[in-house]
Amino acid sequence: MSEQIARELGEISATLKSIQKTQNDQTVSLKSMDARMRNVETKGAVTGAVTGGVMAIAIALIKDTFKT
């Protein structure tokens, strides 16, 4: 009986270690994805701002052309 309990506790311990390793691996992966997404979002925001500025100037120039 004691050997069976020890064996089952060993299996449980191994399973928990495996789960903990998987969680640690996922944490590293998520941090990596978070850094990449932050970079993509920053580039998207800059691109949107520049495009918006260019369009605003273009529309202002078109309006001014038709006023005169």
Beta strands, then each sheet from edge to edge (+ up, - down):
end
